[in-house]
Amino acid sequence: MSEPIEDKRASAPPPAKRGFSGLQVFGIVLLTLVATIGVGYWWLSHYVFPDNFEPVTLNASEQDSLNTKLNTLGIDTQGAESGRPLQPEPYSEDGASREVRFSERELNGMLANNTDLAQRLAVDLSDDLLSAVLLVPLEEGFPLLGGRTLRVNAGVELSFANGRPLVKLRGVSLMGVPIPNAWLGNLKNVDLVNEFGADPGFWQSFAAGVDYIQVEEGRLLVRLKE
């Protein structure tokens, strides 16, 4: 009777497991440390010690266009210092436009008239969304963050559907951290016009006076009812 053939593969020693060398471990730790410092620096510079915003400066053509829109709304862009006497005129709605149109640059340009506000508030317009970033300086006596500047981000959905305006709070963030919905009164993603428009007050009056509203990339349009 012949002897069984020995399986050389079964008797072979298992391959040695390869691990990281000391140099590789050092490299990984160093990269992790650099990445952590970089992210920490970005977070501190962006949210804890943010720079003031650069006010938007309109060119001559943009400023003339904005002045025309403001004058149409009854806002005197010349100012009392012009020295021209106010002329009486009969009231009339003939030919009056009921549309209000502003670009994102025009809105931020109006903020630039208040230098301090322009450096601390910026508005962004995108499709169906109005966003704002506000820098809030905290007093020295404020706990933990005294003397620093708090960065607040907020977004509001603005659109028009089913014959009425739609207004929803998308959210609010403090220093890049979203505020829980419960802290916002559970109003996040709630149609405020539908929720509160049935009762007399601001939202009912607002909805009743708006014929159309549209927010798109860089532009805002509001059309009022008669």
RAMOQUI-V48575 format. One record per run of one state. SS is the DSSP state (H for helix, E for strand, - for the rest). FROM is the first residue (numbers start at 0). TO is the last residue. If there is no record, write none. Layout:
SS;FROM;TO  SS;FROM;TO
This chain:
-;0;6  H;7;10  -;11;20  H;21;47  -;48;58  H;59;71  -;72;78  H;79;81  -;82;97  E;98;102  H;103;110  -;111;113  H;114;117  -;118;119  E;120;125  -;126;127  E;128;136  -;137;147  E;148;160  -;161;162  E;163;173  -;174;175  E;176;177  -;178;179  H;180;183  -;184;186  E;187;187  -;188;189  E;190;190  H;191;195  -;196;200  H;201;208  E;209;215  -;216;217  E;218;223  -;224;225
